[in-house]
Amino acid sequence: MADAEAAPSSAVARTLNRIVVGISGASGATYGLRLLQALHGQPGIEAHAVVSDAGWRTLQHECGVDSPAALQALAPGHQLHDVRNVGATLASGSFRSHAMVVAPCSMRTLAAIAHGLSDNLLTRAADVMLKERRKLVLMVRETPLHLVHLRNMLTVTEMGAICCPPLPAFYQHPRSVQDVVDASVARVLDLIDVPHTLATRWAGLPAPLAAAS
């Protein structure tokens, strides 16, 4: 896999917002794929991706993405890092990333992040975001939730991460699965301060009619 290790000049580092997208092995690989697509071409955004071993299996099963080349073809423009390369740029706090999103975030990956188990590049990159007090958004995916799942979500929240489960917003009247996916990705883009047009913004309901006397 391609892994860009060269450090940019200090001038470039000051102007770029680096966004890291992790894809782990929970159902919902399309969220990570769509997020990478939404980041492509955004001015001032440098996107980095890292996919766990289970994440690759889910990408293949759910999205037909069976290789790094296939991921680059469907979501171009990002720098793809090998999850086993814990010496990559993402593993260091000196690599100035603006935010990281794990989309989707499996319960295994959540547990590793909650307990500081930097056992691969994805979980190490998330650990870096927490220790450097940068924005970390976890699109946690599981149902139903047992007590350990809930405790791990509480733990990462206490450390500063944001748990953002990809839940459908039916008030937007989605007409397709893609509409549902885009609405959740839009919320994540808002959280990491990236402009988008993936979903309409809530304008409120009309005032209720006055009840007849």
DRENVEXKOL-166292 format. One record per residue (C-alpha): residue number from 0; residue in one letter; x, y, z. Coordinates in nm, 4 decimals. Example, Ala and Ser with C-alpha at 12.3 -4.5 7.8 and 13.67 -1.06 7.14 Angstrom:
<sites>
+-----+---+----------+----------+----------+
:   k : r :        x :        y :        z :
+-----+---+----------+----------+----------+
:   0 : A :   1.2300 :  -0.4500 :   0.7800 :
:   1 : S :   1.3670 :  -0.1060 :   0.7140 :
+-----+---+----------+----------+----------+
</sites>
This chain:
<sites>
+-----+---+----------+----------+----------+
:   k : r :        x :        y :        z :
+-----+---+----------+----------+----------+
:   0 : M :   0.0000 :   0.0000 :   0.0000 :
:   1 : A :   0.1061 :   0.3575 :  -0.0546 :
:   2 : D :   0.2247 :   0.5351 :   0.2564 :
:   3 : A :   0.3318 :   0.8965 :   0.2290 :
:   4 : E :   0.5994 :   0.9556 :   0.4906 :
:   5 : A :   0.7648 :   1.2724 :   0.3584 :
:   6 : A :   0.7033 :   1.5678 :   0.5896 :
:   7 : P :   0.5643 :   1.8738 :   0.4108 :
:   8 : S :   0.7212 :   2.2139 :   0.4490 :
:   9 : S :   0.6210 :   2.4168 :   0.7514 :
:  10 : A :   0.4234 :   2.6551 :   0.5267 :
:  11 : V :   0.2166 :   2.3688 :   0.3853 :
:  12 : A :   0.1665 :   2.2222 :   0.7326 :
:  13 : R :   0.0176 :   2.5518 :   0.8509 :
:  14 : T :  -0.2379 :   2.5735 :   0.5713 :
:  15 : L :  -0.3547 :   2.2119 :   0.5416 :
:  16 : N :  -0.6220 :   2.0518 :   0.7526 :
:  17 : R :  -0.5308 :   1.6856 :   0.7714 :
:  18 : I :  -0.8260 :   1.4528 :   0.8237 :
:  19 : V :  -0.7623 :   1.0881 :   0.9139 :
:  20 : V :  -1.0309 :   0.8337 :   0.8265 :
:  21 : G :  -1.0125 :   0.4930 :   0.9916 :
:  22 : I :  -1.2299 :   0.2072 :   0.8667 :
:  23 : S :  -1.2672 :  -0.0824 :   1.1090 :
:  24 : G :  -1.4542 :  -0.4103 :   1.0858 :
:  25 : A :  -1.8088 :  -0.3188 :   1.1873 :
:  26 : S :  -2.0947 :  -0.3231 :   0.9396 :
:  27 : G :  -2.1245 :   0.0125 :   0.7669 :
:  28 : A :  -1.8039 :   0.0357 :   0.5629 :
:  29 : T :  -1.9978 :   0.2598 :   0.3266 :
:  30 : Y :  -1.9758 :   0.5400 :   0.5850 :
:  31 : G :  -1.5973 :   0.5482 :   0.5660 :
:  32 : L :  -1.6048 :   0.5208 :   0.1884 :
:  33 : R :  -1.8560 :   0.8048 :   0.1569 :
:  34 : L :  -1.6593 :   1.0204 :   0.3991 :
:  35 : L :  -1.3437 :   0.9819 :   0.1903 :
:  36 : Q :  -1.5429 :   1.0721 :  -0.1208 :
:  37 : A :  -1.6813 :   1.3826 :   0.0509 :
:  38 : L :  -1.3315 :   1.4951 :   0.1526 :
:  39 : H :  -1.1950 :   1.4593 :  -0.1993 :
:  40 : G :  -1.1383 :   1.7913 :  -0.3698 :
:  41 : Q :  -1.2105 :   1.9958 :  -0.0589 :
:  42 : P :  -0.9775 :   2.2976 :  -0.0624 :
:  43 : G :  -0.7215 :   2.2894 :   0.2164 :
:  44 : I :  -0.7998 :   1.9287 :   0.3121 :
:  45 : E :  -0.5421 :   1.6492 :   0.3091 :
:  46 : A :  -0.7139 :   1.3129 :   0.3667 :
:  47 : H :  -0.5412 :   1.0070 :   0.5099 :
:  48 : A :  -0.6983 :   0.6604 :   0.5343 :
:  49 : V :  -0.6128 :   0.3515 :   0.7354 :
:  50 : V :  -0.8162 :   0.0299 :   0.7192 :
:  51 : S :  -0.8029 :  -0.2548 :   0.9705 :
:  52 : D :  -0.7793 :  -0.6162 :   0.8560 :
:  53 : A :  -1.1446 :  -0.6714 :   0.9458 :
:  54 : G :  -1.2268 :  -0.3412 :   0.7777 :
:  55 : W :  -1.0943 :  -0.4741 :   0.4464 :
:  56 : R :  -1.3174 :  -0.7810 :   0.4800 :
:  57 : T :  -1.6201 :  -0.5604 :   0.5418 :
:  58 : L :  -1.5336 :  -0.3291 :   0.2530 :
:  59 : Q :  -1.5173 :  -0.6308 :   0.0240 :
:  60 : H :  -1.8397 :  -0.7874 :   0.1504 :
:  61 : E :  -2.0534 :  -0.4731 :   0.1682 :
:  62 : C :  -1.9023 :  -0.2442 :  -0.0980 :
:  63 : G :  -1.7159 :  -0.4748 :  -0.3373 :
:  64 : V :  -1.3870 :  -0.3035 :  -0.2501 :
:  65 : D :  -1.1297 :  -0.5811 :  -0.2494 :
:  66 : S :  -0.7978 :  -0.3961 :  -0.2732 :
:  67 : P :  -0.6262 :  -0.0643 :  -0.2003 :
:  68 : A :  -0.6480 :   0.0173 :  -0.5726 :
:  69 : A :  -1.0243 :  -0.0371 :  -0.5676 :
:  70 : L :  -1.0589 :   0.1932 :  -0.2667 :
:  71 : Q :  -0.8518 :   0.4616 :  -0.4381 :
:  72 : A :  -1.0674 :   0.4280 :  -0.7515 :
:  73 : L :  -1.3950 :   0.4778 :  -0.5622 :
:  74 : A :  -1.2611 :   0.7373 :  -0.3184 :
:  75 : P :  -0.9669 :   0.9128 :  -0.4853 :
:  76 : G :  -0.7305 :   1.1684 :  -0.3451 :
:  77 : H :  -0.6434 :   1.0234 :  -0.0046 :
:  78 : Q :  -0.3155 :   0.8823 :   0.1212 :
:  79 : L :  -0.3623 :   0.5197 :   0.2231 :
:  80 : H :  -0.1549 :   0.3809 :   0.5095 :
:  81 : D :  -0.0873 :   0.0183 :   0.6000 :
:  82 : V :  -0.2544 :  -0.0648 :   0.9310 :
:  83 : R :   0.0494 :  -0.2719 :   1.0320 :
:  84 : N :   0.2932 :   0.0145 :   0.9784 :
:  85 : V :   0.3054 :   0.1625 :   1.3275 :
:  86 : G :   0.6037 :   0.3690 :   1.2166 :
:  87 : A :   0.3897 :   0.5723 :   0.9745 :
:  88 : T :   0.3346 :   0.9454 :   1.0063 :
:  89 : L :  -0.0052 :   0.9014 :   1.1716 :
:  90 : A :   0.1616 :   0.7354 :   1.4721 :
:  91 : S :   0.3260 :   1.0582 :   1.5869 :
:  92 : G :   0.1767 :   1.3610 :   1.7544 :
:  93 : S :   0.4246 :   1.5765 :   1.5626 :
:  94 : F :   0.2260 :   1.4933 :   1.2464 :
:  95 : R :  -0.0312 :   1.7698 :   1.2798 :
:  96 : S :  -0.3732 :   1.6218 :   1.2091 :
:  97 : H :  -0.6841 :   1.8356 :   1.2494 :
:  98 : A :  -0.9269 :   1.5509 :   1.3199 :
:  99 : M :  -0.9809 :   1.1769 :   1.2914 :
: 100 : V :  -1.2994 :   0.9840 :   1.2208 :
: 101 : V :  -1.3362 :   0.6078 :   1.2640 :
: 102 : A :  -1.6170 :   0.5157 :   1.0257 :
: 103 : P :  -1.7446 :   0.2695 :   1.1174 :
: 104 : C :  -1.6005 :   0.2002 :   1.4620 :
: 105 : S :  -1.6333 :  -0.1609 :   1.5736 :
: 106 : M :  -1.6683 :  -0.2499 :   1.9395 :
: 107 : R :  -1.3235 :  -0.4105 :   1.9234 :
: 108 : T :  -1.1680 :  -0.0876 :   1.7954 :
: 109 : L :  -1.3659 :   0.1150 :   2.0492 :
: 110 : A :  -1.2340 :  -0.1059 :   2.3296 :
: 111 : A :  -0.8748 :  -0.0716 :   2.2067 :
: 112 : I :  -0.9071 :   0.3072 :   2.1930 :
: 113 : A :  -1.0774 :   0.3246 :   2.5335 :
: 114 : H :  -0.7949 :   0.1283 :   2.6979 :
: 115 : G :  -0.5002 :   0.2781 :   2.5118 :
: 116 : L :  -0.4117 :  -0.0396 :   2.3205 :
: 117 : S :  -0.2188 :   0.1049 :   2.0277 :
: 118 : D :  -0.1868 :  -0.2352 :   1.8654 :
: 119 : N :  -0.2092 :  -0.1162 :   1.5041 :
: 120 : L :  -0.1832 :   0.2113 :   1.3151 :
: 121 : L :  -0.5572 :   0.2824 :   1.3344 :
: 122 : T :  -0.5778 :   0.2553 :   1.7129 :
: 123 : R :  -0.2423 :   0.4302 :   1.7547 :
: 124 : A :  -0.3591 :   0.7213 :   1.5372 :
: 125 : A :  -0.6724 :   0.7480 :   1.7518 :
: 126 : D :  -0.4583 :   0.7414 :   2.0660 :
: 127 : V :  -0.2499 :   1.0259 :   1.9224 :
: 128 : M :  -0.5627 :   1.2347 :   1.8694 :
: 129 : L :  -0.6623 :   1.1860 :   2.2321 :
: 130 : K :  -0.3215 :   1.2581 :   2.3825 :
: 131 : E :  -0.2779 :   1.5683 :   2.1658 :
: 132 : R :  -0.6303 :   1.6870 :   2.2555 :
: 133 : R :  -0.7445 :   1.6841 :   1.8926 :
: 134 : K :  -1.0867 :   1.5950 :   1.7594 :
: 135 : L :  -1.1711 :   1.2228 :   1.7426 :
: 136 : V :  -1.5133 :   1.1124 :   1.6146 :
: 137 : L :  -1.6189 :   0.7483 :   1.6468 :
: 138 : M :  -1.9116 :   0.6228 :   1.4377 :
: 139 : V :  -1.9777 :   0.3334 :   1.6734 :
: 140 : R :  -2.1757 :   0.0435 :   1.5265 :
: 141 : E :  -2.3409 :  -0.2299 :   1.7298 :
: 142 : T :  -2.6848 :  -0.3250 :   1.8541 :
: 143 : P :  -2.7965 :  -0.4104 :   2.1121 :
: 144 : L :  -2.5329 :  -0.2706 :   2.3454 :
: 145 : H :  -2.4155 :  -0.4500 :   2.6564 :
: 146 : L :  -2.2574 :  -0.2893 :   2.9623 :
: 147 : V :  -1.8949 :  -0.3049 :   2.8432 :
: 148 : H :  -1.9903 :  -0.1336 :   2.5140 :
: 149 : L :  -2.1590 :   0.1446 :   2.7089 :
: 150 : R :  -1.8696 :   0.1789 :   2.9540 :
: 151 : N :  -1.6185 :   0.2021 :   2.6727 :
: 152 : M :  -1.8235 :   0.4757 :   2.5066 :
: 153 : L :  -1.8332 :   0.6600 :   2.8383 :
: 154 : T :  -1.4560 :   0.6201 :   2.8776 :
: 155 : V :  -1.3690 :   0.7624 :   2.5356 :
: 156 : T :  -1.6191 :   1.0451 :   2.5861 :
: 157 : E :  -1.4527 :   1.1345 :   2.9153 :
: 158 : M :  -1.1185 :   1.1444 :   2.7293 :
: 159 : G :  -1.2573 :   1.3914 :   2.4760 :
: 160 : A :  -1.3738 :   1.1743 :   2.1867 :
: 161 : I :  -1.7190 :   1.2136 :   2.0315 :
: 162 : C :  -1.9350 :   0.9038 :   1.9867 :
: 163 : C :  -2.1517 :   0.9625 :   1.6804 :
: 164 : P :  -2.3525 :   0.6491 :   1.5952 :
: 165 : P :  -2.4801 :   0.6590 :   1.2356 :
: 166 : L :  -2.8524 :   0.6773 :   1.3084 :
: 167 : P :  -3.1097 :   0.7581 :   1.0390 :
: 168 : A :  -3.2752 :   1.0999 :   1.0471 :
: 169 : F :  -3.6258 :   1.0235 :   0.9271 :
: 170 : Y :  -3.7356 :   1.3866 :   0.9579 :
: 171 : Q :  -3.5348 :   1.4471 :   0.6400 :
: 172 : H :  -3.7605 :   1.2009 :   0.4544 :
: 173 : P :  -3.4814 :   0.9882 :   0.3039 :
: 174 : R :  -3.5730 :   0.8139 :  -0.0207 :
: 175 : S :  -3.2758 :   0.5798 :  -0.0503 :
: 176 : V :  -3.0022 :   0.4096 :   0.1477 :
: 177 : Q :  -2.7636 :   0.6686 :   0.0052 :
: 178 : D :  -2.9746 :   0.9468 :   0.1568 :
: 179 : V :  -2.9472 :   0.7778 :   0.4973 :
: 180 : V :  -2.5700 :   0.7374 :   0.4622 :
: 181 : D :  -2.5216 :   1.0950 :   0.3446 :
: 182 : A :  -2.7180 :   1.2349 :   0.6393 :
: 183 : S :  -2.4912 :   1.0593 :   0.8901 :
: 184 : V :  -2.1748 :   1.1573 :   0.7043 :
: 185 : A :  -2.3004 :   1.5157 :   0.6913 :
: 186 : R :  -2.3254 :   1.5231 :   1.0704 :
: 187 : V :  -1.9679 :   1.3994 :   1.0975 :
: 188 : L :  -1.8443 :   1.6621 :   0.8515 :
: 189 : D :  -2.0103 :   1.9269 :   1.0674 :
: 190 : L :  -1.8294 :   1.7910 :   1.3729 :
: 191 : I :  -1.4888 :   1.8205 :   1.2037 :
: 192 : D :  -1.5645 :   2.1621 :   1.0502 :
: 193 : V :  -1.5686 :   2.0559 :   0.6848 :
: 194 : P :  -1.8274 :   2.2271 :   0.4596 :
: 195 : H :  -2.0613 :   2.0067 :   0.2594 :
: 196 : T :  -2.3889 :   1.9848 :   0.0700 :
: 197 : L :  -2.4695 :   1.6223 :   0.1518 :
: 198 : A :  -2.7867 :   1.6950 :   0.3461 :
: 199 : T :  -3.0300 :   1.9788 :   0.3940 :
: 200 : R :  -3.0218 :   2.1665 :   0.7220 :
: 201 : W :  -3.3164 :   2.1698 :   0.9564 :
: 202 : A :  -3.5191 :   2.4872 :   0.9055 :
: 203 : G :  -3.7793 :   2.4119 :   1.1688 :
: 204 : L :  -4.1431 :   2.3216 :   1.1423 :
: 205 : P :  -4.4171 :   2.5781 :   1.0797 :
: 206 : A :  -4.5803 :   2.7115 :   1.3944 :
: 207 : P :  -4.8803 :   2.4991 :   1.4967 :
: 208 : L :  -5.2206 :   2.6385 :   1.4168 :
: 209 : A :  -5.3947 :   2.8005 :   1.7087 :
: 210 : A :  -5.6540 :   2.5776 :   1.8644 :
: 211 : A :  -6.0116 :   2.6809 :   1.8001 :
: 212 : S :  -6.1765 :   2.8438 :   2.1044 :
+-----+---+----------+----------+----------+
</sites>
